[in-house]
């Protein structure tokens, strides 16, 4: 059931659901999350079951602020302190050492945990109300079926899950792609998943450059090769290959959609391709990416051809999502 997340009574109801170990979907500035109390492994297991998510794929724990992160962090490093002081609340997840007595299911059994303080007012209200009922943090991956397109509206969530799931409607997500993930266990930051935050912004907040390599054994959200995928087959191509492919098939080819930022729009024919223009700015493209992919899927196309995003680190988050969506 979709309820207005700006109403205090709805927030109170959702906090009670979380405290009782049940699932609640809620908006963040990045995407909608499917939440359970992170201090209960049994509650977190319900997330994995509902999504069809492998139990060895960790989820992020959402907290009200850096002080609340202390319930889960065994070692809050100076690096984690700098980044969260400057970039929380916001679309940043930090990886730190986990306290051994809490959050094992959310961390998929690892001795590290991903923590985030979301900026969305509905998420903040829910976290505060849940904390008042003894819920120290809310584990929440994206509120979609595992491996499929992430949700950026309450309607997206409602389309993927049974009608009895409580969904807090907070409008369309402002960012549109998942949070940046940075490993903060060492002295230097390690980028594990790009998001909307640029590399330059994170390095400035950290007061140092990214380390060259990541911990090969560390598992974090969104790292699987195939992820964020529509039902249609998505193919990622540069401009020249996309134009050549369009010349071969022609604009009347049925069941084809194109999402391009540099190619002039091809005149659509009856029963022919669907065309969507990718915004020229990375933030605008991130904001609409998952909504566009869901729209094209709903139109019943079989093929989605997407032009490679422009170069530059500001496009890394969009590029990462498209590369994984295109992976078999």
N, C-alpha and C positions, 0 to 999 in steps of 0.2 A: 504494500500500500504506500502511495506517495503522499507525504504530508509536508506542509509548509515549514521549512526549517528555521524560519525567522520567528516562529511563535514559541514563547517560553514553555507552554504546556506540552508542545511537541518535543522540545529538547528534554524536558523532564521525563517524558515517556520513553524516549530513546535511551536516556541514561539508565533508567530502570531496566530496560531490555539488556543493555550491556552488563550491568551489575549481576543480572540473573544468568549470565553466560550465553545469551542469545546474540544473533547477528543483527547489525544495523548498517545500512549503506548511507554514506554521508559525503557531502562535497568538500573538496579541498581546492586550493587555487590551481592545482595541476590537473588531476582527474578525480572522479568519484572513487571512494574506497569502500571495501566491504570489511566492516570492522567487528572485532571481538575483543574482550578484555585480554590483554597480553600477559597478565599474570596467571592465567588459567590455561594450561595446555589442552584441557578438554574443550574449552571454548574455542581456542585457536584451531583445533582439529576440525571444527565445523566449517571454518573458512575453506580449508583444503577440500573437504567433502563437497561443499556447495559449488566450488569453482571447477572441481576436477583437477586440482593442482597437485603436482607431486609433493610428497611430504618432505623431500630433501631440498626444496626450493624455498629459501627463507623469505619472510615478509618483514616489512618495516613497522616499527613501533612508533606511534604518534603520541607526543607528550605536550603538555601545556607550555613548558618553557625549559630552559637549561637546568634549572634546579630540579625539575621533575625527572630529568634524564638520569639523575643520580640513583634512582631506584633500580636502573638496569645496567649502568656503567660501572665496571670494576676499576677502570682507569680512565679518568677524564683528562686527556692529555692537554698540554698547553695549546697544541694545534687545534684540537676540538673546541677549546675555550675561545680562541681567536675567531674561528670561522662562525661559530654559533652566536657570539656576541655581535658580529657584524652582519650576519646573513639570516638569522632567525628573528621572528618567524618568517618563513619563506620556503621556496622550492629546493631546499638542500637537505640531503640525508647524510649523516656522518656515521661511519663505521668505527666502533670502539670495542674494547674488550668487555665481555658480558659478565655480570655477576653470575656465579654458577648456580644459584638457587632460584633463578627467575628467568622466564622468557625462553625456555629451551625449545618449545615447539615453534615459536615465532622465528627463532634463529636457526631452525632446522638442525638442532643439535650442535651447532658450532659454538666455539667459545667467544665469538664476536656477535655484535648485534647492530642493526641499522636503526638509527633514531632520527626523528624529524619533528619539528614544531611547525605545523601548517599555519598559514596566514589567514585562511578563509574564516570569516566571522562565525559561520555556522559550525565549522569544525572546532574552533576555539570554544564556543559556547558548549558544545557537546562534551569536549574533553574536560572542561571545568566542572560541568554538572556530574559527569561520571566520576571524576576525582573526589568530589564531595561524598560519593557513595562508596569510596574505597577502591575505585578502579585506577591503578597507578599509570596505566597507559593503554592505548588501543592499537592492537595489531591490525594492519589493513593493507592488503594489496589492492590493485584496481578491481572495481566491482563489475567484472565481466567474466565470462567463461574462459578458462585458462587457454592462453595462446591466441585468443581472438582480440578484436579491436577494443581498446580501452574506452570507457564511457566518460563523456564530458557533460552530459545532462542527466537529470533524473529519469527522463524517458528512456534513455539508453539502458540504464540499469534495470528498469521495470521490464524492458523487452527481453532481458537475459535470464531473469529469475522468477520464481513463483510469486504469485500475487500477495502472499502473506508476509513477504520480506518487508520490513519497515525501511522506507527510503526517505531520507530528508532532502527536500528540494531546496537547493540554494542557488538555482539558476545555472547558466552555462559557466564552466570553469574558465577562469581568466587566462591561465597559461596554456592548458590544452595537451601537454605531454608530461610524463612522469618526472619526478624530481631528479636533480643531479645527485649522484652518489660519490662521496669522497672517503677514502680510507684515511682515518686520522689516528691510527694506532701508533705510527712512528713519528719521527720528527718532521718529515716532509709529506705533503699531501699526495695521494695517488688517486687519479681520476678513474673510477670504475664504471660509471654510466654518465654520459653527457645529458644535459637537460637544457633549460632555457638560459641558465647562467653561463656567461662566457668564461673561457679559460682565464682571460685577463682579469676579470672581476674576482674570481676565486683566488688566483695567485696574489692579487693585491690584498684581499682580506686575510690571507694566510701569512702575508709578509715574506713569501718565498715561492719559488717555482715548483711545479709538480715534479715528483720523483719519476724516474724513467720507466720503472717496471712495477707491475702489480704482483701480489701474492697469488701464485698460480693455483693454490688450493682453496682460495676463498670463494665462496658462493654468495652472490647477492641477487636481488630482484632484477629481472629484466635482462639477464646475461645470456639466456639461451639463444642459440643461433636463429631459431625460428620463433617469432613472437609477434604480437600485434596484428595478426593476419586476418584479412577479410576472407569470406567464403570464395570469392572470385580469385583467380590467379593474378597476382600482382607482379609486374615486371618493371624493373628500374633501368632506364636507359639514358644515355646522354642525348643531347639535342639532335645530333646528326643521325644516330641510329633510330631515334623516334620518328624523325621526318622520313627516313627511308622506309621504315615499316609502314607508315601511313600511306606512302605512295603505292606500296605493294597491295595493301588491303583496300584502300579507298574509303571515303567517308561514309559509304552506305553499308559498311560491314556491320552486321548485327551483333549485339552482345558485347560491344567494346566501349570502354570509357577511357578518356585521356585526361591527365592532370599535369599541366605544363605551365612554366613561368616565362618562357622565352619565345615560343612558337606562336605565330598568329593563329587565331582560332579558325579551325576548319569548319566550313559551312556544314551544318548538320542536315542529313537527309532523313526523310521519313523512315522510321525503323532502323536508323543508322546509329553512329556512335554518339555517346554523351561526352560533352566537353566541359571541364572545369579549369579555371585559370588559377594557378598557384600565386599567392601574394608575393610581391617583390621583397618584402621584409620578413626576416626569419621569425620574429615574434608573431606576426599576423598569420604566417603559414603554420606555426605550431598551434596557435589558437584553433584553427579550423581543421587541422589534419584529420583527426579521428572522426570528426563529424562528416567530413567529405567522404571518407572511406565507407562509413556506415550508410550514408545516403546512396552511394553508388552500389553497394551491396544490396540495399533495399530495392533498387531499381531492377535487380535481377541480371546485371551484366555478368559475363563469364570471364572477361579479361579487363584488367585495369593497367594501363600503361602510364607510368609516372616518369617525368623528366627528373634527372638527377638534380638535387638542389645546388645552388651556387657554392663556390668555395668559401672558406672562412669558418672560424671556430663558432661564430654565432649560429651557424646552420648545423652544427654537429649533432644536436639533439634530434632535429627533424631527420637528418640523414641516417642516424642510427635506427630510428623507428622504421623508416622505409626499407632499409637494408634487411632488417629482421623480418619485416612483413613480406618481403620478396623471397626470403629463403624457403626452400622446399620443406 
